[in-house]
Amino acid sequence: MEKNVTLIALFAALIAALGLIPQIALPFGVPITAQSLGIMLCGTVLGAKRGALSVLLFLLLVALGLPLLAGGRGGLGVFTSPTAGFLVGFPIAAFVTGLITETWRKGSLAVSAGVASVIGGIVVLYLFGISGFALVTGKTMGEATVVMAAFIPGDILKAAIAGMLTAALAKARPASVLSRV
Amino acid sequence: MISLTSPVRTRAHAWPAGAKLAALCVATVLLFKAQNIWVHAGAFIGMLALYRLPGPVFFRAGLRALKVLWPFVVMLAIYHLVTRTPYVGGVIVLRMLTAVGLATLVTMTTQLSDLIAVVRWLATPLRGVGLKTTYLETAIALVIRFTPVLLAKGTKLIDAWRARSPRRPGWRIILPFTVLALDDADHIAEALRARGGFDAMET
């Protein structure tokens, strides 16, 4: 039990740290903040339930006013801002990503974790993110999708990286990759 | 780390956190119901007045928190000018600014310990059915303690990369970074167990 709680807490801290460290470069040199990569890793490493709990814990601390979102944002204001839909989608994205990683056990972990990250961390997450943007800014779903589409290519790269990282973590620390324990 | 709380102590700090949160919920629901631009203009000016009441230092800190919204304001302004719907655009922009402003106001004037007390109070029904909320309270404390620790470790990894390469730090550093977090989780779990674990904590 202690290990479950500390893993959930440390991954919540990791999501925050990934959003706050200086930007890092993707394979093609695109600078990104790695926060959404943290959400994907929560699912692929901790599994559906613990991954979602970890993201919920992270969001609770953001709501309590800690500046943990990328760029040092936080507080209750972010939950009424145009990007609030993404925050609502975060735990569900981690859950779906984790569920797919847990159930799809055939073949390489890198592939299943990568595909799980695309479905959970992009399809599910953007569904919520686009709906939230449409709601707050009074736009149609189509218009909101056009605005958000610019961020999708970067997120596909992140999903591929999440897949590779999960496979590497399973080799480095097999006992801690709970989605496959 | 930067803080989102107010640089000065205001009268609102003494008000109960639960009441402020409840009032915020009501205000946000009302804002999303109202469609008249004058209602929104009034609410916006009222929100600014609330920021101005505790003095200029507080006002400037509040404006800094609202500044992150400017790309959205610009984008919405252009969109609604192009589509010739300035009335709707005005409602949307004012509503967004007021809603975020009011929520930030609650964050600025409420201490973290007061908000955690509200979380503990909200979790009361869980304790009633026998669930231990010690887990949640320990986890909150761990995140607050270990975010700066992990941040420092991540910054060191980036420095180490920069010492060896002229290029920007790549995604590869995330692997050792995550391994460090997993190891920390192991060590903390061991330390908690050595001290009796969750069974030894008072509920």
Interface residues (C-beta under 8 A of the other chain):
Chain A: M1 E2 K3 V5 T6 L7 I8 A9 L10 F11 A12 A13 L14 A16 A17 L18 L20 I21 P22 Q23 I24 A25 L26 P27 G29 P31 A34 L37 L41 V45 L57 F58 L60 L61 L64 G65 L66 P67 L68 G71 G72 R73 G74 G75 L76 G77 V78 F79 T80 S81 P82 V136 T137 G138 K139 V147 I161 L165 A168 L169 A172 R173 S176
Chain B: M1 I2 S3 L4 T5 L24 T28 A65 V68 L69 F72 M75 L76 Y79 V88 V91 I92 M96 A99 V100 G101 A103 T104 V106 T107 M108 T110 L112 L115 I116 V119 Y135 L136 T138 A139 I140 L142 V143 I144 F146 T147 V149 L150 L151 K153 G154 T155 I158 R167 R168 P169 G170 W171 I173 I174 L175 F177 T178 V179 A181 L182 D183 D184 A185 D186 I188 A189 E190 L192 R193 G197 F198
